[in-house]
Amino acid sequence: MKSAKGATGRLVSAMAVAAAFVTLTGGADAQSNRPVTIVVPFAAGGGTDITTRAMQEGMSESLGVSVAVKNTAGAGGTIGVGEVARAKKDGTTLGMAPVGPLTTQPHLRKLPYDVDSFDYICLAYSAPTVIAVRQDSPFNNLEELVTYAKENPEGVTFAVQAIGSIPHIAGLALEDAAGIKMTYLPVDGDGPALKALLDGTADVFIPHVSFYTSNADQLKSLALLSKDKLAEQPNLVTAAAQGYNLDFPIWGGLVAPKGLEDADIARLETSCKAAIDSAPFQERMEAVKQPIAYMNAADFDAFVHEKYETNRKLLEKAGLLAN
């Protein structure tokens, strides 16, 4: 007859093995069942916030957990993006990171993160930009603007929202490609830029295509800054078709603090795709005239790093890199 002591020892060993199994498997399952928070680095109500909130339902259904949106605004989006970089590496905190905080702002000043501080989950939106002038402008295409600018150095006034913004970067790229120099007029957003055009203070500005569409009765497009024409607006002629390889969309996507498990990245990538493919999301984007875009994790990672380097070169040529 076996001793009670031996039976007890075997029971304890079996319990230890079971506990270890739960730690390795059940722990991961528990982690994947925790709520997810997406940090939006701007105030509520803007384009990035609207897009993120439109994704909540689809992501929540795919993940099987609640998905909340938290707005952390300030410093051109870098405060919220920095918050994500510092978060736990467990897949429960994501950020909807826009182009500026990821690919231009790190070149302009010292930040607590850089382009390699994140795991990239998916591209979630991308809106082409347009070189726009007022309806009665003498310029009817990009070449007419360039010709005038060459004949009148710094004679074209460009209303720009912020140093390092995509409109600013696009303006630098146009100057570089065309061999011209414009005069920059700082303004506080697309609305003030439009006002500057209409009152004659500025000659040109570069809004995203949905803003242009909403104000097409007052604006004229000289060039769509996109590789491809827009199916929704085939009348917009691309810069490429006019001899200038300029592609400067305003985009953003989901990122996580660097160091997630591959399984967590895959799970979040799947949920992002499910949300973007969902009917409610697509209907919401149609309502706000936002072009739908998607890239998977690997493609988004490569895309961000490419844009990071492109924008660094443009800022360096303009003498704007941080020391």
Stockholm file with secondary structure:
# STOCKHOLM 1.0

chainA/1-323         MKSAKGATGRLVSAMAVAAAFVTLTGGADAQSNRPVTIVVPFAAGGGTDITTRAMQEGMSESLGVSVAVKNTAGAGGTIGVGEVARAKKDGTTLGMAPVGPLTTQPHLRKLPYDVDSFDYICLAYSAPTVIAVRQDSPFNNLEELVTYAKENPEGVTFAVQAIGSIPHIAGLALEDAAGIKMTYLPVDGDGPALKALLDGTADVFIPHVSFYTSNADQLKSLALLSKDKLAEQPNLVTAAAQGYNLDFPIWGGLVAPKGLEDADIARLETSCKAAIDSAPFQERMEAVKQPIAYMNAADFDAFVHEKYETNRKLLEKAGLLAN
#=GR chainA/1-323 SS CCCHHHHHHHHHHHHHHHHHHIIIIIHHHHHHTSCEEEEESSCTTSHHHHHHHHHHHHHHHHHTSCEEEEECCCGGGHHHHHHHHTSCSSSSEEEEEEHHHHHTHHHHSCCSCCGGGEEEEEEEEEECEEEEEETTCSCCSHHHHHHHHHHSTTCSEEEESSTTSHHHHHHHHHHHHHTCCCEEEECSSHHHHHHHHHTTSCSEECCBHHHHHHTTTTEEEEEEESSSCBTTBTTSCBSGGGTCCCCCCEEEEEEEESCCCHHHHHHHHHHHHHHHHSHHHHHHHHHTTCCEEEECHHHHHHHHHHHHHHHHHHHHHTTCCCC
#=GC SS_cons         CCCHHHHHHHHHHHHHHHHHHIIIIIHHHHHHTSCEEEEESSCTTSHHHHHHHHHHHHHHHHHTSCEEEEECCCGGGHHHHHHHHTSCSSSSEEEEEEHHHHHTHHHHSCCSCCGGGEEEEEEEEEECEEEEEETTCSCCSHHHHHHHHHHSTTCSEEEESSTTSHHHHHHHHHHHHHTCCCEEEECSSHHHHHHHHHTTSCSEECCBHHHHHHTTTTEEEEEEESSSCBTTBTTSCBSGGGTCCCCCCEEEEEEEESCCCHHHHHHHHHHHHHHHHSHHHHHHHHHTTCCEEEECHHHHHHHHHHHHHHHHHHHHHTTCCCC
//
